[in-house]
Amino acid sequence: MKLHYSSEQTANNRYRKVKAVAAALGLNLEEVAHDSSADLTTISPFNTLPLLQTAEGTFFSSNTIVRYLANSQGKLYGGQNILTNSLVDQWLDITVCDLEAAVAAITIATHGTVTVDTTKVSEDVHKFLAALEGQLHGKKFLVGE
């Protein structure tokens, strides 16, 4: 399997998320770096990175890549039914929409490229993490047993 990523964004949250899951699963992915001017539309309809090329097809959403990697190793990412799969999807989606967006905003502000109200964003991150901690309290897993 080939993991395509932007050579200018190796610190990208989504790329790092895929790498972390692959490492946790013991997978060695062939990595292919691209610069921002690369035209990947022949393998990615939105020309987005990261993307994973497999013998079965190409995936361009980091959450989809994570699900594919887990499922390809027989480690169902959600559970045995539609309820637990949906609960995992909900946490993945809220992470992308809220947490990753907030962390990206703080990163951008740190590099000084855009003005961001880091106090508000930091409050949002702490609120998210408190909710996550509350959900995990006394449990081994976020969803399921």
C-alpha positions, 0 to 999 in steps of 0.5 A: 500500500502506498501512502501519498502525502504532501512534502510541505505538510508532513506535520499535517494532522491527517497525515499523522493520524494515518501514520499513527494508526498504521504504526499501531497496526504494525503496517509498513506503508510505502510513502510517496511525497508530493509537492503542492503543485502535483496534479493527483486528479488521476488518483484523487478526484479532489486532488487532496492528500493524504491518500492511500493507494491499494490493490483494491482502490484509492482512498483520499479521506484520512478517516476512510483510510484509518477505517480501511487500514483497521478493517484490512487487518481484521480489527473492526474499527467500530464494532459488530453492529450499526450502532457501534459503527455509527458511534465510532463514526460520530467521534471520528467526525467530531474530531475532524470537524472540531478538534482538528480544525481548532488545532490547525487554527492554533498552529496557523496562529503560532506561525503568524500567517493568520490572526486567530483568537487563540483564547477562544480556540483553546477554550474549544479544545479544552471543552472537547477534551473534557467531553472526551475525558467524561466519555472515557471515564471508567472505560477502556474504550470510547465505544463498546466493551 
